[in-house]
Amino acid sequence: MTESHARLARTCQRYVDNLDGEHHTPRPWELPNDAIDDFDALKATPLLAYIRDKGAFLHAEIADRNGIPQTDFCVNFDFDAYLALQEYQRHEPGGSLSFDSEKVRTMQDHAATSLHILVDSQMESLVQRVLQINANYDEQTFEQYINAVCGGLGTALHIAVERNNTAIIRALVTSGAHVDVHCQHLGTPLDYAMILERTESVEVLLQLGAATTLESSRHQGRKILNVRGGREPEPNAEGSAPAEGWSRTNLH
């Protein structure tokens, strides 16, 4: 069964390799305006629609998790083509798209790496595989890879926080991701986890040594989680911040 998943992953990989050849599909701007509301651009190529919906990743993930390393898939799969396939999500009635077009465009515009994409897709085994592959490069190159910022999405660690995937958060930090890496729009991963109220992510980031400065608590608008049974202290007479010495683990 596991070998079947590995073969299906290879089939999907080869199919994507031929996107500009025999399997060419129309780009959104090539579609007739009167058909856009109910036209799925991949209707004639169902395997591409399946790949678009993470089918290739799922097969590779299962194979890798069960003892067939997907090194070749992670190295050779065309992740740029995968992002291009996201343009072909089915159009809902009224012309609205059924996918996060802003996220896809951000990934395209800011050259998302395989790590960003696999973390966003929550492929835990493949994430660890690409980390292992890239760790073979020199230390500086690997550090740039694992901490690369993808526009407003932040680093792979920020994306893992958004997904609230603690297994991936642990894998990233233990592999060398900076636990306190700062992104202009999102702050640190811990800031971001608190903004989004990702309780499990806050807990694991604290366990991994994330900084707990009061300033960053102010930065994210006081949406602070009571993650360890702490209690919000009473504000002073002026309604200002709690007294010095309170960490974010004691705030609510």
N, C-alpha and C positions, 0 to 999 in steps of 0.2 A: 504493500500500500504506500509506504514512504517513497519507494522508488517511482511509483506512478506520479506522485506530487512533484518529484524532481524532474521527471520527463515533461510534465505539463508546464513547469516553470521554464524549461528550456524552449518548449514550443512557443510560449508567449514571448520569450526574449527574441527568438528568430523572427516572429511575426512583426514585432515592433521595429526590428532592424530594416524591414521592408516598407516602412510607412511611406517613403517617397518613391516607391517603385510600384509593384503590382497592386498594393493595397491602398493606394492613394484615396483619401476621402476629402470631400469638399470642405474648405475652410468656412467659418461662419459668414464671412463677407461674400462668399460665393453662393449663398443660399438665396432663393427668391424671397422677396419681402413678404409675399402673401402666404408663404408656407412656414414662416419662422415660428408661429405660435405652437404648432403641433408636430414639428419636424425634428426627429432625432437624426443628427448628421451621421451617426454610426449604425443606423438601422440596417443598412445593406452589408455591414461587416460586424456581425455580432461578437466575434472574438475580440475585436478592438474595444467594443463596449464593455466586455467582460474584463479586459485588461485595465480599462479606464476606471472600473469599479474595484480595483485592487486585486483582481483575480490572480495576476502573476505574482504579486507580493505574497498572497496567502499561500500559494503552493510552495514558493521558495521558503517561506517562514516555517511551514510544517515540515518540509524536508530537512531544513537546517536544524530545527529543534529535535528531530528524531535521528540525527546521526549522519546525515548526508550533507557535508559542508557546502554552502552555496557561495563559495569564493568567486567562481566564474560568473555567476549571476550578478553578484554585487559589483564586480569590476567592470563587466561588459554590458549590463543592462543600460539602455538609453533612457536615463532619468529625464533628460530634457524633452524627449518625445512623449514620455508619460505625462509631463506637465502640459504639453501641447494637447494631449487627448482630453484634458480636463475642460478645454474650450467646448467640447462636444457634449456636455451634459444636456440631458433632455430639457427642452423648454416647456415650462408650465403654461397653462392657459393665461393669456394676457401678455405673454412674451417674457415673463420673469424666468431667470435661470435657477435651476434647482441645485446650485452649488455655490461655494464661497468664491465668487469671481475675484474679489479684492485680494484674498490670500493667494490665489493662483497667480495673479498678475505680479504680486510682490515677489513671489518665488521666481517667476520668470525674469523680472527686471533686475533682481539682485543675485542672480546666478546661484540659486539654492543648490547645496551639495546633496549628495545621496543621503548624508546623515540627516539633514533637515527634513527631507522628504520621508525617510523611513521612520524618524521619530514622530512626525505628524501623523503617519499612518499606523503608529503604535505596533510596529513589527519588532518585537523585543529581541528575538534571536538574530534577525538580520542587522539590527543596530549594533549588537555586540560583534557581529561578523565584520562589518565595515570598520568598526573601531580597531579590531584586531589587524585587519589588512593595512590600515593607514598607520598603525603604530610601528610598522616596519620601516617607515620613512624616518628621516632625521627628526630630532626632538622639536626643533623650531617649526618645521613643516607640519608636524602632527598637532602642535599647539595651535597653530593658525587654523587648521582644519576643524578641530573639535570646538574651538571658541569663535568660529566665524559668525559674523552678524548678518542676518538675512533681512535687511531693511527693518521695517516696523515690527517684524515677527520676532526679532531678537535672535539669540543664539539657539542652538539645538536644546540647551537646557531650559531656556524660556519656553520653547515649544512643548517640551516634556511637562513643564509646570502647567501650561494651558490644558494639556490633555490629562493632567493629574495622574500621570503614570509613574508611580514611585519606583518601579523596577528599572525603568529607563533612566530616571533621575540618578539612582544609585550607580548604574552602569556608567553613565557619563562622568560623574564626579570621581568615581574610583579610577576611571581611565585617564583622568587629567583635565576634565573641564573645570574651569575656575568657578567655584561655588558662589563667589561674590562678584562675578563678572557684571559690569554695569552697562546697560543699554539706555541710550538717550531717552527713548519714549517709554520704556517699561521699568526702568530702575534695575535693581538686582533681581535674580530669580526669586529670592525671598520676598522682596517688595511685591513682585508680580503675583506670587502665590497668595499673598495677603489681600491684594486688590481683588483678585478673583475668588477669594474665600475658598481656596483649595486646601482644606484642612490637612489632608494626608501629605500633600506636598510640603506644606509648612513644617510639619513634624519631621519629615525625613531630611529636609534641608537643614534644620536645626541640629539634628543628629550628626549630619555630615560637616558641621562646623560653620554654618553660615553666620555672618555677623549680625548682631542684634542691637544696632544703634537706635537710640530714641529718635534721632533726626530722620531716619528713613521711615519710622512709624508716622511722623508728621507728614512726610512726603506723600504717602499714599492715602491721605485723607482720613486717617483714624479708623479705617475698616480693619480693625485688628482682631485676630482670632484668639479666643481663649483655648489654646491648644494643650495646655498642661494643667488645667484646673485652676488657673489664676483668676483673679477677680479685678475688675476695673477699679482703680483707686478713685476716691472722690476728687473732683477738680478743686483748685483753690478758689478763693473769693473772687478773683478776676476771671475765673473760667478758663485759665490757661492750661498748659500741658501738665501732666502729673509730675510729681517731684522727681528730681534726678535720682537715678538708681533703679528705676523701674525698667525692666527689659520688656521687649514685645511679648515674651512668653507670659507676662503677668497682666497683659492688657486685653481688653475685650472690644 
